[in-house]
Amino acid sequence: MEKFLIAGLGNIGPEYEHTRHNIGFDVVEALVRKHGGDFSLGRLAVQADIRIKGRTLVCIKPTTYMNLSGKAIKYWMDHEKITLPHVLVVFDDLALPLEKLRLRPGGSGAGHNGMKDIEATLGTDQYPRLRFGIGNDYPKGRQIDFVLGRWKEDEQPLVQEKIDYTVGAIESFVLEGIDKTMNKVNNSTFNR
């Protein structure tokens, strides 16, 4: 049975819930909920196993805080014997507009501290990642407030639509592979 590690990045604690920086958590929660899974506290992460057409998805939300995400991903890859091509990391990206998603088989973490830590811990940047655009609509010097802030009311329908689409993209990644899924995801635009 093929196994995949689906990691949504975020920070633990009620003050971070449903913030832009925690969109990875929200996506993985939606995926697990859709497939009837339940999270439980595991080592370095809250974890749930779900099955999709004979494949097992080990879904994690690291409890290490964003800047040490690599530690949790490395542990679960080793523990579950999952190889890099079967890992998918979902995270927020300031460099992408809110209307966009971007799936890549590897590459730069675009200045994202969680991604920098994963790359340093794994010793490579060659693992699949799904960037969830959050835009950069903030005044100069207010980046941290923006990233750790909650979605504006008028953004919420679009964010929910993108979360639902991202869940489908993860299913496609698992069932059809990254190349087919990239074509769909990277050409999609969500309208406000």
C-alpha positions, 0 to 999 in steps of 0.5 A: 500500500502506497503511503504519503505524508501530507504536512500542513504548516502552522503554529499551535495555540488558539491565538494562531487558529485560522490566521493566514500563517496557519492555512496549512493546518486549515487545509489538512484539517479539511482533508481529514474531515472530508475523509472521516479521520480523527487527529490525535496527539503524536510525536512532534505533531497532531496526526491522522491517517486517512485512506483514499483508494488504497493509499494511506495518507499520514496527515500531520500538523506539526506541534513544533511551531513553524520555525522547527517544522523540519523536525516533525516532517523528518520524524514522520517520514522516518517513522512511516518510511515515506520517501521525499516524492510522497511528501507534500507540504502545504504552506502560506505564501506572501509572494503569491496573490490570494487568487493563486495556488502553486504546486512544485516538485521542489525549489526555494522556500521563498523566505518562509521560515518553516520551509527553510527549516524543512530544507535544512533538516532534510538537506534538500529542497527537492520535495513537493510543496503546495503554496497557498497564496495569501497576498501581501496587502499590508502597510510597510513594516506590518508583515508580521501582523498581516501574516499572523492576522485573520482573514478579512470578512470579504476574503473568507468565501474565496479562502474557503473555496481555495481550501476546498480546491486544495483538498482536491489537489492533494487527492489528485497529487496522491492518485494521479501524480504531481505532473498532472496535478501541477497542470491543473493547480498552477493554471487555476485562478480564484476570483474575489 
